[in-house]
Structures are given as structure tokens and as C-alpha cells.
Amino acid sequence: MIEVRLLERLEAKKAQLDGLRPLPVAAVNRLRDEILIEWIYNSNAIEGSTVTLPETRLILETGLTIGGKTLREHFEVINHRDAIQYVEDLVQNTEPVTAFHVRQIHKLILTNIDNENAGSYRKTQVRIAGAPIIPPESWRITNLMAEWCNWVMNAENNLHPVAHAAQAHHRLVAIHPFVDGNGRTARLVMNLLLMRKGYPPTIILRANRGQYYSVLARADAGKPDALVNFIGRAVERSINLYLEACAPPSGAPEPGDEWMPLRDACVGTPYSQEYLSLLARMGRIEAIKRGRNWHTTRRAIKAYQDSL
């Protein structure tokens, strides 16, 4: 289900991160503050919020309102912070994730935005704009959520943690148990499952929103592999951030380990920039996205060649 090369990198990097535990407190705290802001901004932006990353930081750090932004958008920032804190508390809890936990996360997401529906299952039929799939009828939600909880508990030992979290996320979105806030709630639940397995918080970037919706649609059609690998690449990005913060390089990188844009990395290889971009999007070569551009290393390209 997870692309073999991506899986190997995830396992190696997770082992490297685990080998550094206990992680340096100062570095982890600094990184957590940065990831918190990025997490809140991107999750809200995927759902249409116009609050920028610097504005998200300002709201969180000062409590000030931003001119031109709605009160709802301000609450979306504050509420997401509170929901993340609740998720972090649940990480330390060993009991299975339940429908109650999901509803509590949703309640925090919609507090002061839609108090009537915050934490409550929808009572009407809904449609998802642009999606061919119609969510199940409202009267089925209680039973479907019970089935979801059973699946989450039973599949935990049969799937890789990344595949488990990704599919739990999709199954929850497919049920669409709430009138609003389903995406944000599902991404928080996904991170709850990942963090319980020792993975760092994983962020789906706003820049990847189109691809995110595309792989969710493929999962709706019974093909979850694209979603699992999409989430896997996001997990790899988060592990990289923690490794860079907790085990920074002592000197300049070796020539083969230097990150470079694909237009430079393809020089002297049998691959075009477009083909390297395809490999990066599929997780078949190690790559990171800086802004809108993919970067990789000579060593990553050689590792791909050697694996063929």
C-alpha cells in the first residue's frame, strides 16, 4: 500500500528520530510553536479561510483581531489551537479513540462559530460541492461511527501506522458526520493516531489542496493507495523537520546530499525535470517542497537508480 521506497525512508527516519529520544526540550518547544502555527494556518486555509500565515501567528500570539477578517475566521484560529491541545492530551491516553473523542474535537472546532451544531451529528442530508459521492443519510451516522470506531481499533495491528491514520481520516470524511468542520476534525484525528505511534504532527499544506482532494476522491472510488502515499510524504516532511531541529548537521553537507531544485538535479542524469517531479510526487525519490518547487539530492536520485 505504501510505495516501497517511501516506506523504507519512513522506517529509517522514524528509527533515527526514536534513537535521539529523549529529544532536546528547547529544540522541540521551538519547533512545536512553529508547527502549531503552520498546522492551524494550513488546515483552515484548505477549508477556505483567508487568514494568512503571518496573521495566524499574530492572532495566536497577541489575541488581536485582523482588519478585513471575519469574526468566524478569528475563532477558527483560536478554536483549532484549543482542539490541538485536546488532541495532545489524548495522545497520552491509552484508551481507544471513540466517537466521543471525535465529537469533542469537533465541538472545539465550531465553538462560538456554530454552537448549535458543535459536537453534534448532523440531522439533515448534505452534499459535498464538486464531489460525486453523496454522504450517507443522517439517521445512519450513529451506527456508522460505531463501525468506524471498531475499524480503527481492529485495523491498528494490521496496518502500518501511516496507512492506518490515512484510512481512518478518509473513512471519517466519507461518513461526513457533521454539518461543517469534517475536514479539520478528520485531520486532527489522523494526527492523534500518528502521534500515539510516535510520529510528529503531520501537516497537509494548502499548496497541495488540489492533490489532497484528488487522492480523497480516488479513495472514495475504492483506491486508497494514492491517499496513503500522499499522507506518507507529508509524514516524511514532518520527520525531516524534527531531525533537522534535533540533530542538525555539524558541517556542510556532502556534495551528494545537497538539496537542489529539480532543474539542476536532472543535469547529468537520464531523467528530465518533469520525470523527477513525477517521482517526487509519487514518493519514489526523496524530495522536499520549498514553496512551489521540488528539491532533491544526487544521492536520492542514485538511490532510485540503484533500486530499479
N, C-alpha and C positions, 0 to 999 in steps of 0.2 A: 504493500500500500504506500509506504514511504519510499521514494526513489532511493536506490541503494547507496549512491554516493552521498546524498544528503543525510541519510541515516547514519552512515559511518562518521561523517563530520559531527553530527549532533551528539553521537555517543562519545566520541573522542573529546569534544569540547566540554560536554557535561562532566566527564570524568576529570578533566583538567580543573574545572571550576570546583568540583567536590574536593579535589586534592588540596585546594587552597583554604578550605574551611578550617577553623573559623575565619571568615572574611574580615579584613580590616574595617573596624567600625566607622571610622571617619570617612573612608572612601565609599562605603556602602550608603551612609547617610547622605553624602553629597549626591551620589548617583540616584538615590531614591527620590530626592527632591526634584531632580531634573526629569526623571522618568514620570513622576506623578503629573507634572505639568504637560509633558508630551502626551501621556496617556489620555488625560482629560480632554485636551485640545483635539486630538485626532478622533477619538470616539464620538465627540459631539459634532465635529466637522463632517464626519461621514453621514450623519443624520441631517445635515443642512445648516448647522449653526454658522453664523458669520463672524463669531468671535475669533480673533487671530491668536496665534501662539503667544506673542508678547502681551496681548490683552488678557489672555487666560492667566498668565503669570501675575499681572497687575491685580486682577480680581482676587486671586488666591492670597497674595502677599499683603495687600493693603485693604481689601474689602471694599474698595471704591467701585462705583458704577462707571461704566464707559459710555460717553455720549454717543448717541446713534444706535445703541444696542438695546434690545427689548429686555424687560424685566425677566421674561422667561429664559432668555439666553444667559443672564446672570445666575439665575437659580440652577440652570443646567451645569454650570461650572461648580458651584458650591455643592450641589447635590451629588455630583459624581465623586467629588473628593470624599464626602461622607460615606458613599457606597464603597469606595475603595478601602477606607478604614475598616468598614464592617467586614469586607472580604478578607482583609489581612488578619482580623481577629478569628475568622472562621478557619483560616489556614492552620492555626494552632489546635483546632478542634478535630478530634479523630472520628467523630460520628459521620455517617454518610451524608452526602448532600441531599437535602429533601426539598419538597415543593415549598415548604415553609421558608426555607432559606432563599429560594428564588423569589418568593413574594416579598420578603423583607428587602432584598436588594432592589426590587422594582419599586417598592414603597419609597425608599430613599431617593431613587432616581426622579420620581414625579412629585415629591413633597413640595407644596406651595406652587406647583405648576398645574396639577390636576388632582387635588386631594380626594375627589370623589372616586377616582379610579386607581389611585396609588395603592399598589399591593393587592388589588382585586382582579380576578379574572374577568375578561370581557363578557358581556351579556348579549352581544349582538354579533352578527356576521360582518366580517371585514374583508376587504380586498387589498392586495399589495400592489401599488401603482407600478405598472410595467412588468409585472410578474405573471406568467401564465398559470401558476399554481394558485388555487383558491384555498385559504386556510380552512381547517375543519370547523364545523358548526360549534357554536359556543357551548351547547349542552354537553359536548363530548370532552371538554377541556379537563375537567377534574379527573376523569379516567385516563386520559392521555398523559397527564402529568404524573399520575401514579405509575403508568407504564414507563414513562421517561426515567423516573427515579429508579425503578427496578433495572432498567437497561444500564444506567450509569453505574450502579453498584455491581452488577453482574459482569459487565464488559471490562471493568477495570483491570482484571487479572489476565484478560485475553488479548488486549490491545496494547501497543506501545503508548506511553502517556500522551504523546503529541497527537496520535491518531484518535485516542480516546477523547481528549479535550476538544479536538476539532469536530468530531462527530456529535459529541454532546451539544456543542454550540449549534450545529446545524439542526439537529433534531428539535431543539428548543425553539429555534426561529421558525421551523416548519409548523410547529403547533400554534405559534403566534398567540400565546395565552392572554396577552394584554392588548388593550386598545392602542396604546402607544408605549414606546420605550423598550420594545422587544429586542432590538439590536444591541443597545447598550447593556441591557440585562444579560443577554447571551454572551457577550464578550467578557463581562465580569465573571460569569460562571465559568467560562473557559479558563480564565486566568486563575480562578480559585482551584480548579483541578490541576492545572500545571504547577502552581506554586506549592501545592501539597506534595508534589513529587520532586520538589527541589529545584524547579526551573524558575528563572526570574520572570517578572511580569512581561508579557508579550504584547506589543502594540501593533495594531493594524493601521497603517499610515493612510491618511486622507489621500495622498498622492496615488495610492493603489486601490482607491474605491471602486473604479470600474472593473478591475480584475477581481476584486473581492466579490462583487455582485455576480460576476460571471461564474466563478467557481461555486458559489452558493446555488446558482441556477443549475449547474451540472450535477451538484449533489441532489437537488430536487428531482432530477431525472434518473437518480439511482447510480450516479457515478461520483462517489465521494473522494476519489484519489486526488483529483486536482485541488480540492479544498484542503485535504490533509497536507499536501506538499506546500501549498500556499502558506498555511499556518506554520509548517515546519521551517520555512525560510524566515518567517517573522521571529520564530523562537531562536533560530541561529543568530539573527541580528541582535537580539537581547543578550544572549550568552556572550557574544563578542563584546558588547558594551561593558559587561561585568568583568570579563577577562582583561580588557584594556584598563579598567579602573583599578582592579585588584592585583594585577600582575603586569604593570607597564613594562615595556621593553627597556633594557638597561642601556641600549645604544641604538645607532641607526640600523634599520632593517637590512638583512642581506639582499643583494640585488634581486634575487628571485622572489622575495617576499614583499616587495614594494608595491603598494596599491597604485593602479594606473587606470585611466579611462580605457574603455574597450577599443577605441580608435587607435590607441597606442599599443595596447596589449596584443592586438591581432597581427601587428607587424612581425614578419619572420615566422608566422605560423601558417598552417594550411587552412585557417578559418577566417571568415570575413567578420567584420564588426557585427553585422546582423545575426550571424550564426552564433557568435559568442553571447549576444544579447538573448537569443532563444535559450541557450544552455543556462544562462544565469536565471532567467525567469522560471525555468523548469527545475532549478536546484541541482543541475548536473555538474556545474562548476561552482566553486566557492566564489561568491561575489557579494558586494555590498552596494547599496544605492546611496549616492550622495546627491541630494537634490533630486533631479530627474535622470541622472546619468549613472549607469552601472560602472563599477570599478572591479577589477580582478587583479590577480598576480600571475607572473610567469610560472611560479610553482603550481598554482591551481590549474593552469592550462596543461602543464606537463602531467599532473596527476590524472587529469581527464584522459589525455592521450594514452597513458600507461594502463588505464582501466579498460580500454577498448579491446 
